[in-house]
Amino acid sequence: MNPELDLTVDRVIRAPRAAVWRAWTDPDRLARWFLPAPSRLRVERLDVRPGGALVTSMSDDGVAFVPHLDATYLVVDDQVRIVFTNVIDSSWRPADAHPVPMTAEIALADHPDGTDYRVIVRHGDPTARAQHEKLGFADGWGMVTAQLAALTEAE
């Protein structure tokens, strides 16, 4: 982790690691937590494997959906780690990534109270990191992590 380039979220989720993993890999579950409420997410493609697609749309009114994320999975280690990037789109083409180019790593580990959940979002330069932070990284990723915890802890 490089503090000049990376942003992180760390949390213990009081749910089994398998439940947290399912929330990342099942399209119906992902749609329930991956955007801060009250925005709605629609999962267009979810091919959770190295080279697979992660494509989502979002809506503020639940009717009109616009593109949200068009990314490619780089690493998928069952119940341990997921890495995806929006710098390569789902068809493996270089992307003009919005709102910032990033690579996100989600790491799961056993914890006495459930799952040790860690997100590292890597940026190519300090300007991109600063822009992501200014756009509300802590609040946004913090809120969706809380929603993920609420979903998995209720199962």
N, C-alpha and C positions, 0 to 999 in steps of 0.2 A: 504494500500500500504506500503510495506516494502522496503525502498531504498537499502537495502543490498541484497535483493533477487529478486526485480521486476524491470522491464523496462516499460516505458510508452510512449505513443504518445497521444497528445491532439490537437484537431483542431476543429474549427468551419467550418462546410461544409455548403455552401450556397445553400442548397437543403432541401426539406421537409424530415422529418424523414422516411416517408414511402418509399421514393426513395432510401435512404441509406439502409434501411432494405431489399428492393428488390435486391439491388446490392450484399448483403450477402446471399440471400436465393434463387436466381434464377441462375441456373447453367450457362446459357449463359452470364449473366452479370458478375458473379464471374470470369469467364474465361477471361474477358476483362481487369481486373485490379489487380488481386490478386498476380501477380508476377511482379517484376520490368521489364519494357520494356528494351530490345526487346525480352526477354524470353517469351515463349508462355506457357499457362496453358491449360490443358485438365481436365475437371471435370469428374471423373470416377463414383463417387457416391456422392449424396448430399441429405441426408435424415435429414432435419433440424427439429429435435425433440430430447428431452432427450433420450440418448441411440442410436441415429442415427449416421450414418457414414458420414464422410467428407474425401473423398479420391480423390487425384489429382495427375496428372503427369505433368512433365515440359519438355520443349524442348528449346534448344538454337538455333536450326536451323529450327524449325517448322516441322521437319520430324521425327527425332528419339526422342521418349518420354521416360523418365525415371521416377521412382517413386519420388514424391515430398512430399506428406503428406498423412498419414494414421492415422486418428484421430476419436475420438468419442465425440459427443456433450454431455455435462453434463447438461447444463441449456439452455432453449430457452424460453424467455419471449417476446412475440410478440411485435416487434417494440421498445423494451426496452433494452434487453440484450441477448447476445449469449456467452456461455462459452464452449470451447472445449479443449481437451487435446490430446497430441500425446503419452502419457505414457500408454494409453489403445488404441489398434488399433481398426479398424472398426468391427472386429469380437469379440471384448471384451476380447482380450488376452493381457497380459502384453507385452509391446513393448520395443524394443531397439531403443529408439527415437533418430532420427537424425535431425538436427545436434546437438540439445540439447533437453533434456526432459523439457517440459513446459506445462503450462495451460494458455490459452489466454482468456481474458474477453473483450468483445466489448460492450460498454455501449453507448446508444443513449438517448439524452434528447432534448426537445425543446429548442431553442435559438431564440432570436429576429431576428437573421440573417439566421436562418435555423436550423441546427442540431448541438448540442454539441456532438462531437464524441471523445470517450476516449477508448484507448486500454491499458490494463494492462497485461503484460506477466509475469507470476509468474514462478519462478525457485525453485528447491528444496534446493539449497545451493548456497553460494556466488561464487563458482567455475563455476557452470553452468551459472549463470548470467553473470559473467565476460567473459566466452567463447562466449556467445551469443552477448554481446556487442562488443567483439573483431571481431566477424564474420561480423559485420556491421549492427547490429540491427537498429540503428538510421537511417542510410541511406536507408536500405531495407524497413523497415516498414514506414519510412517517404515517400519514393517514391511511395509505393503502396497506401498510404493514399492520396497522391496528385493525383494519377490516379483515385482512388475512387471518390474524389471530382470532378475531371474533368468530369467523366462519369455522375455522378448524377446531377451536376450543369448544364449540357447540356440538360438534359431531359425536 
